[in-house]
Amino acid sequence: MPVLHNRVSNEELKQRLMEESFHRITISFYQYFPVQNPQAFRDELYKQLNTFQVFGRIYIAKEGINAQISVPEHHMDAFRNYLYSIEPLKDLRLNIAVDDDGKSFWVLKIKVREKIVADGIEDPMFSMENKGKYVNAAQMNELLQKPDTIVIDMRNHYEYEVGHFEKAIEIPSDTFRDQLPMAVDMMQGNEEKNIIMYCTGGIRCEKASAYMLYKGFKNVFHLEGGIINYARQARETGLDSKFIGKNFVFDNRLGERITDDVIAKCHQCGKPADTHTNCKNEGCHLLFIQCESCAAEYNGCCSAACQETIHMPVERQKELRKGTENGQNIFNKSRVRLRPRLGEGGEY
């Protein structure tokens, strides 16, 4: 049996992507449903999607599927027909990216995980069968006008920073598993109010709504399809967007603009900016917001120290990346990695 994964280097795959003459559509979708044999389901899915030249990342678990992918436009109908042939995924809503150049992914990766969303819930009595009520864009706007409505953002700090719904409450935690009990604690005394949970594509807030109901809250809603679907509905119907700024996305784009508002600031100079980037120093790779001026001044690095590092010989850079402490920091998006701006308490 052939090995069901990619064997070509990332550099070659990226080059192939840039040379494609056709357009790709970036899509996200998820579904909570029982998967009896996640590995077998994963392998079959990989074989089929590979024939459609699908790129992206997909997670499979016993509780369902979570996917962020790009599909060649000329294969879209075949892809949709195949996906809908899987009974639990029949007529599944597909979230199509709002601001998309089709270059979001360059390889297909499908992984089996314990859960499609790591939630830390170990109580066997918890069930996804009892979840909050779906609301569409128009219903979301209507509920936002009511004084007894509380809006909760179930995303990470770096997502909230560049864009969020008006009056949305941020749950200040680095992980979804910590956010769930924190949200319950923060909402104590509001059991009878309208509570709307939202996230990027819907997968987190759907589980969060079920958890809030499980913990005794009465009127819990979640935004169907998340910010991605809300933005699409708002544009198609001419609805006034109550989501302000940019929607962070987990692909090569790192964001799609929803409104022209820039609500964040450059982490280096403090000027209005909402472009996320990863520090060019491979031993750091800090995710931060950088304006065009600072990007030019620091060569895409987060600090003068990292800027100095990228100009060192390659072997010296590899030596500096060695060590457990350094390895744990790379790709770590925790708040603890946020540093003060240049000139405020030392070097950034």
Beta strands, then each sheet from edge to edge (+ up, - down):
strand 1: 24-32
strand 2: 55-61
strand 3: 64-72
strand 4: 95-96
strand 5: 108-112
strand 6: 133-135
strand 7: 149-153
strand 8: 163-165
strand 9: 169-170
strand 10: 194-198
strand 11: 219-223
strand 12: 243-247
strand 13: 256-257
strand 14: 276-278
strand 15: 287-289
sheet 1: 4+ 1- 3+ 2- 5-
sheet 2: 6+ 11+ 10+ 7+ 9+
sheet 3: 8+ 12- 13+
sheet 4: 14+ 15-
end
